[in-house]
Amino acid sequence: MKNKLEKLRDEFLEGLAEIKDLSALRELELKYISRKGKLSGLLSELKEISVDLRREAGEAANIVKREMTEKYNEVRAALEKKADGGVVDPTVPGEKFESGQLHPLTLVRRELEDFFATLGFTVLDGPELESEFYNFESLNVPPHHPARDMQDTFYVDIKNKQGEYDLTMRTQTSNTQVRAMQKYGAPLKAIMPGRVFRSEATDARHEHTFYQLEGVVIDKNINFGHMKNILEAVGKKLYGPDTQLRMRPKFYPFVEPGSNGEYTCFLCQGKGCRVCKQTGWLEIVGCGLIHPNVMRAGGIDPEVYSGFAFGFGLNRLVMLKYGIDDIRLFNGGDLRFLKQF
Amino acid sequence: MYLSINWLKDFVKISKKTTPEELASLLTLHTVEVEGWQEQSQTYNNVVVGRVLSVTQHPNADRLRLTKVDIKKETLDIVCGAPNVAVGQKVAVALIGAILPNGLEIKESEIRGEKSYGMICAQDELGLGTDHEGIMVLNDNAKVGQFFADYLNLKDTTLEIDNKSLSNRGDLWGHYGMARELGALLKTPLLPYPQPDEESLKAEGKAELSVKIENKKACSRYIAVKIDNVKMAESPAWIKERLSAVGARPINAIVDITNYVMLECGQPLHAFDATGIKKIGVRYSKLDESLETLDGKERLLPEETIVITNDNEPIALAGVIGGAQSGIKENTESIIIEAATFDAVSVRKATARLNLRTEASMRFEKTLDPHLPEIAWKRAWQLIKEVFPEAKLAGATVDVVNFEMEPVAISVDFSWLKKRLGRDISRKDTVTILERLGFSVTVEGNILLVTPPTWRAVKDVSIKEDILEEVARVIGYNEIPSLPLSATLSLLPENEELKLERKVQDVLSGTGHLTETYNYSFVSESSLTKLNFDVKNYLKLVNPISEQHVYLRQSLLTNMLQNVRTNQFNYPEFGLFEIGRIFLPIAGEYVKDEKGELMPYQGKRVGIVVAGPDGNAVFNRAKGLAELVLSSLWPQARIELTVLENAPLWAEKGQAAAINCDGHEIGFTGRLSTEVTNAFGIKVKVAYVEINFKELLALYLALPAHQYEEAPKYPPVTRDLAFVVDEKILYNDFWKVLIDFHPLIVKAELFDVYQGSGLGEGMKSLAFHLTYQDRERTLTADEIDGIQADLIQRCQELFEAQVRDF
């Protein structure tokens, strides 16, 4: 048996020495060491040998098999290297994988949603087609207020029983405030990002369809100082740890007191530049303590609870972040733009 | 709106050390936004008064003179081309470095061999007129060496206020109101508003006028005053200067005075020529009434426009613009001053409908204090008397008072103020701030009783939160400390919808390598028609901006096809996806108001378009992407494409399918017909997938999390089997029979579809890898052969399928 094995080995090694290419090697492999090759055939004879001899023959078989495999692998490695041309260029690019892209508004929106989530805010969604009640009345915007003008608001062509148009495309994400209050009550800590509409002709700086992110915090004893704290955190998140917040009065019907929040211009570090119109400040946030009428519309007692609300335009944040100079690109569907993010 | 700092100084002390920048910042941080400021004298930097010492002929040019000009500091050689230059004249000299209002920059120059160190200016070069005939000769008051701005007495600085930030503060639409604010901010007293002495208000005779307010709602106050013995003359210089400084064009003394008073106290006044006016009426316009207005236009009056009438004939559009007929004319000697309070909403509607906004209407629509007309007409009378000493009040004034106003005291607890602000403000400071703003304040224990002044009570102050704002903004929002919120754990459930949306976005932009797009919610009639949609079933806007955006989308496809058109020449093949709401004229999930009526449906959809040169390839890819979305959410889900009962009209015939996930229909897919793509100007092949995101979410929430299954211990057996069937047999029908045939068949994977020689006309071959597996034991060949034989027989019975040999 041992002899048979060694003869097979020598035969194989002689053959191997003659091998010049991978296909010849493959033939040799099939003939001798594949599952149906000569070696396997020989090994299957082991079964027929008497038990006392079988052990010795088995050891010999293992040695032969290992020798043959090692030699085979050596030759194969050498041939493969030769087939590769001998030298491998590691700087040749790898396999191409196509990648997709998320919209820049999605990217910035997610960043903020995740940021607010770490502060304990829940993310809520609201309708885009909205009633006058939630878009205006519940937000303390009385009938005949200029904001309700057709000049500013898209109305949907369905009349109510009184023969009036009372469905709008929401002009702000604030519509979700009162809905959230009604659904969840107080305390409440939520942000409401989404699409809003204004009846406005479009150009590089104006869009009739854009995005806002609104936030509310309602609890017992919420005060103006708490609002500043959250807005400072937002500023630092957006524009770095040295960002300052400046607040000044601004009228919004749904808050009282109402305020604007400006952050140090990140481009010039507050020195004044074209983007901040030489003021050193970027006007980013509208905010204020929630008006008691709005709390009441939401079914929350303003004598027991207080709260603040804030909101900002996401398009503007995205434009500032990436240096985009035309707001129409967002809804333009041009891959030359969309593939850059 | 522009504010003159000099004008403000009439009413409040502003230290000379206070720069315009500081004033602007003060107002911006505490009251309203100041957009910028302009020192008038800046206009004439480096322009001084000089005296011409000598004039000689230029040696090399007939039309030019060489002059020596004394500017006190030195004597300059200046080459001058003006014919009227003469020795002894005082002139405006632009020095080197000056930039004139017409943009001309003065540099040292050599003109035909002679040096010139400045320029003697003509009127037009100084922006003071159109005269370019010769240099501007100054009067005797001019002092040599004096700044030209000082000669013109230009010492004012103007602040530009953002009108939008004034929208809730009608009281700030004049200098006096702003001065009151500055008084509070600078902590200095406000001077009383100028009023004539009582003696001068005595009129001779009875009222020659009557006033009747027919619609009470339209007008809460109307004062008419007839004044005789006036002339049409220019205003005195100081009035013209003030008006010009804030951008109002001087016209004649009477009109200028009414404007002056408006800019000062915020109350618009109107002056009529008194000729023929006896019976004044105030009412709403009637159908088809029209009026020629002061700007010379004949205007059809929109409904609900308040008109002023004489003998019931319109003579002015109340609060907006006067009529041409009743306007002040060259020969007017007798006038009627109107000081009134008109309904803000009516005025606003009228301006919107007329598309005409005026200084007056901008103020009325903010809601004005009905006490103001009285103060305003008296101030106007004071000024008229000053300009025309012979003027006299003709008959008693008519004053129709049609309002009641009892400002109610607002009760504010000091501790509440602190609680809402997050810091303490001393009682003394609180009271002082409010008093300087015109509030009357009494303190009872811990309670402040605050009565707002009429000019605030009329509009923006009525509750304690308003008082809080007054105190907070005067102290300054930036003086309020930042206070961390104590940790409140979120009490609301997580937003599963948002999580699912992100998963879908991630898999489509990741494995699916699609690009996310956002499109408008609105579509055009022409796009819908091209897709064979019927616009009658669409919700639409009452007031669209353009034809492109009229109807509310019912599918994301419409605008996504526009995206395909946009990109088709830049990219040979591409895919896009969008997640957005569609709108249907059926009841949706959101209530309209507290009565519970439901608003139109507005569920979200996931839209996917795939575009490329090969129609089969794009459709395959689209189907694969739909499956990807589902399999990424449910790795073991059974995903089937089935025949659509109502295939969309935009799809190629027979090239549309419903997408099912574990038996739930979740969306559809289809290849766009060539007619549709042609209509959109699309040259490539397009396939579309739309997944109902609402349904997907419902399924996502309903399907329980998968339980772990141990990997099978026993090997699977895979057999390949090909069937020849009629080409009309649908894959999915066939596949269902295979997969559901026996519990040991765990997978039936299509690996080849063949049509062609050897099969016979109208036949196709479907080849499957069939995987058999038992979790408990190793399967034997005999067992599998048995199942497979039965399966083949079954397929023969159901589909007349023949097994095909490889």
Interface residues (C-beta under 8 A of the other chain):
Chain A: F97 E98 S99 G100 Q101 L102 H103 L105 T106 R110 E113 G120 F121 T122 V123 L124 D125 G126 P127 E128 L129 E130 S131 F133 Y134 H144 P146 D149 M150 Q151 F154 Y155 V156 D157 I158 Y165 D166 L167 M169 R179 Y184 P187 L188 K189 A190 R195 F197 S199 E200 A201 T202 H208 T209 V217 D219 N221 I222 N223 F224 G225 H226 K228 N229 I230 E232 L245 R246 M247 R248 P249 K250 F251 E256 P257 G258 S259 L289 H291 P292 S306 F330 N331 G332 G333 D334 L335 R336 L338 K339
Chain B: T28 L29 H30 T31 V32 E33 S165 S167 N168 R169 V345 R348 K349 A352 E365 K419 R420 L421 G422 R423 I463 E465 D466 L468 E469 A472 R473 Y477 N478 I480 P481 S482 L483 P484 L485 A487 T488 L489 S490 L491 L492 P493 E494 N495 E497 L498 R502 Q505 L508 S509 G510 G512 H513 L514 T515 E516 T517 Y518 N519 Y520 S521 F522 L539 K540 L541 V542 N543 P544 I545 H549 L552 N559 M560 Q562 N563 T566 N567 N570 Y571 F574 G575 L576 G580 R581 F583 P585 G588 Y590 K592 D593 E594 M599 P600 Q602
